[in-house]
Amino acid sequence: MPDPFHGVLPALITPFTDDGDAIDTRALSAIVDRLIAAGVGGLVPGGSTGEFTTLTNAERRELVEVTVEAAADRVPVVAGTGALSTRETVELSRHAEGAGAASVMIVPPFYDALSWRELLAHYTAVADTIDIPIMYYNLPSASGVTLTAAQLRELPVACLKDTGGDAVAAAELIQTDGPTLLNGWDTLTFAALAAGVRAVVWGAASILPEHCVELHRLLIDDIDLPAARELWARLWPVCQFLEGESYPAAVKAACRLAGDRTGPVRPPLLPLDDAATDELTALLDQATLAQTA
């Protein structure tokens, strides 16, 4: 199995049936095949982009099982297993390992911000029950938790998906002894890769996987800065748009425009309005037409 923390890892949407009542497993398998064919380095189901807070416990398990089965050992699966309680986080993480996930991604419980002592105990409880690595999901806007580099190094985690938006804090982790940082803030992708970050968890990669994989190649493998800048100039407007809207709704709308069968978003999320959808359509057209011209 390839390294689960290298390359472009799309943050997957969760496609639903037309009525929104169930996961569309056939659509999910088709999405997985499309992304793997585009050269992605792994898959991340069950995160914020995947609307995990609207899924039942059973659906979260089903999501991991279907993704792992569809991936068929072609790329690693990093399963989102964060929950409000330590007990449920442990249960979901153990299930993900048993289902064949290569790693789990765990956001801190996001109702009451935990103290450092509580947070350390929470992650330690999970680490003590599974043998696959843990990715810390740094999402202070939801968790209310911001950790120092020293605290992150004390956690029993292999790496972190950084969706904090703090480029200065990210630079400290990149330039010191970690833990390994995977960029998760779309509009900072170019800066992170240029600084040497070797992996990104990226919602836009579910929409334009070939373009995102190409950017990674240009900055990490070829070190072709002019070509990377030119490609980033096409991708950045899409990333900026996604961050300015309800992110899961915007990514799901974009995936639908890209040809995926997605179903609706689940309440309390609402679909993009007509004006936003038109803007997104134009941005995607510009990105793809420019690339193929």
N, C-alpha and C positions, 0 to 999 in steps of 0.2 A: 504493500500500500504506500502511495506517495506521502511525503511530508504533509501533514494536515495544515501547516502554517506557511505555505509558500504560494505565491502567485495571486491570481484574482479569484476571490471567493464571493460569488454573488449572494447577497442577502435575498433569499427566496420569498416571493409572494406565496400566499396560501390560496390556491384557486378554489372557489366554492361552486356548488351547483347553482343553477339560475335563480333558485329561490333562496339561496344563501344558507340553507339548512344543513348542509353537509359538505365535506371536502370532496372536490372533484378529483378523484384519484387518477383517472385516466389523463386529465389535463395536467396534473402534477408530473406524471411520468413523462409526458411529452415535453414539458418545460425542462425537466432534467436532461433529457436527450439533446434538446437544442443547445443548452448551455455547455454540456460536455463536448459536443461537436465543435463548439466555438473555441475550445481550448482552455476552459477555466481550470483553476487549480484545486477547487473544492466547492462544496455547497454548504450553505448555512440556513437550514430551515428553522422555523419557530422563533425568529427574532421579532423585533419591532415591525420590520417590513412585512413579516408574515402574520401580523395581527394576532400574536399569541395570546394577548389578554382577552380576546373574544372567543378563544377555543376552550372547550371542555378538557378535562384531564384525559379522557379517552381519545379525544381528537388530537391532542398533542402527541400522544403515543402513536396513533395512526399516522400522523404526519411524518414522524421519524421513520417508522417502519416502511412506508411507501417510498420515501426519499432514498433510504438505504437500498431497498430492493431495486429501484430504478437505476441507481448509480452503479450497482452490480460490480463493485470493487474497482471501477474505472477511476474514480476520484474519491477522496475522503469526505465524509459528512461530519460537520460540526453542528451538533444539535443544541438548539436553545432549550434550556431546562430550568431557567430561573423562575422562582415562584415566591409568593408572599411568606411562606413558612419554610423552615428548614426541612421539616418532614416531607413536604411535597417535592421540594428541590432534590432531596436525596432519592426519593422514589422515582422521579422522572429521570434523574441521571443514571440510576442503576438500570432502568428500563432501556435508556438510550445505548448504554454499553452493551447490554444483552442483545439489542437489535442490530448491532454492528456499527454504531457510530464510532468514528476515530477519536472524537473529542466532544466535550460539552461546553457550551457558552452559557455563563451564569451571570445575570444581572443581579445586583444586590436587591433584597426585598424593598419594594418601592412605595410603601405606604408611610411608615414612620422611618425616618433616617436612622440607621443603626449607629451606635457608638463603635469605636474601633474594636473594643473588646468583643462586642457582639458580632461584628462583621467577621473578625478572625475566626471566632468559634463556628460561625455559619459555614464558611468555606472549608474549614478543617473537617467539619462533620461530613461534608460531601467527599472530600479527598480521601478520608479514611475508609470510604465504602466503595470506591471505584478505582480501577487501575488505568483508565485512560486519562489523558491530560485535561486540565480545566483552562478555559479561556475566560478571563475576567472581562465582563462587559461594562466598560467605563461609560456610564450614562448619567452624569450628575444632574442633568435637567429633570430626570425622572426619579432617581434614587435619593437625591439630596446629599450624596456622599462624594467628597473629593479627597482622594488619598495622595500622600506624598510618594515620591519614588522609593523612599526607604520602606514605607508601609507596603507598597506593592511588592517589593522584594521579599517581604516577610510572609505574604500570603502564599498558600500552597497552590500556586497557579503557574502554568507554563508560559502564558502570554496574556495580552489584553487586546481586545478590540476597543480602540480609543474613539469614542464618540463624544468627547468632551469639548472639542473645538479650541483647545488651548495649545497652540503650536509651540509655545515656550516650554510648557511642561512636557510635551511630546519630545522635543529636542533633547531634554535632559535624559529621558529613557533611551533614546536612540544613541546618544553619545556616551552613555555610561553602561553599566552592566545589567540593564533591563529592568523588569522582564521584557521579553520580545514584544514589540509593539506592532499591531496591525492597524493601519489607518481605517477609521470608520466614519470620518467626517468628509462628505463628498467633495466639497470645494477645497479641501486641503490635500486631495489625492496627489496632485502633481508635486507639491512641496514635500510631501512625505516620501514619495518614491525617489525624488531627486536627492533627498537626504540619506537614502539607503534603506528605507523600509522595504522589506522583501515581500510583504503580503498586504492585501487590502480586503476588507469585507465591505462590499459596495453594492448598494441598491441599484445604481445605474447599470451595473454589470448584468442584472437580470433583464435589462432592456436592450442594451447595445453591447453584448458580450465580446464580439470580435473587436470592436473599437477599444474596449477597456483592456483586453488582453494585449492588444497592440501597444497601448500606452505603457503597460508594464514591461513589455519586451524592449521598447525603445529606451526606457530609462534604466532598467536593471541589467539587461543582457547586452544590448547594442551600445548603450550610452550615447545615443544620438539625440543631443539636446535640441537642435533646430527642428528636426522632424517631430519630436515629442511636443515641443511648444506649439507647433502648427496643429497637431491633433488635439491638444488640450484646449486650444482656442475654440474648437468645435464642441468639445464635450462640456466645457465649463458652463455655458449658458443652460444646458440641460440640468446640470448639478445644482446650479443656483436656483432654478425653477423648483426642483424637487424640494429643496430645503425651505423654500418660501411658502409651500403649501402643506396640507396634511400629508406627511411623507408617505405613509402606506397607501393612501388613496391615489396619490400622484404616481407612484411607481406602478400600482396595479393598472391605472388608466394607461400608462405608457406601454406596459406589457401587452395590453389589449390592442393598442395601436400597432404594436410590433407583430401582431398575429397570434398571440397566445389566447387560449380560452381561459378566462380569469374568473367569471362570475362577478358578483357585486362585492363591495366592502361590507363588513358587518357593522351595524350600529353599536356604539354611538357615532362611528365614522360615517361620513356622507360622501357620495361621489363628487368629483370635480364638477363645477358648474360649466355651462357651455363656453363661456368666455375663456376660462382657464384651459379647458380641453382644446379649444382652437389654438391657444398660444402654445400649448405643449405639442400639438401636431406640427405646427410650424417649426418649432425648435428641433424636433426629431427629423423632420424633412431636411432642414439645413445641415444637421450633423451627418446624416447618411448620404445626402447628395454630394456634399463637399468631399466626403471620403472616397466616393466612387467616381468622382469627376476625373 
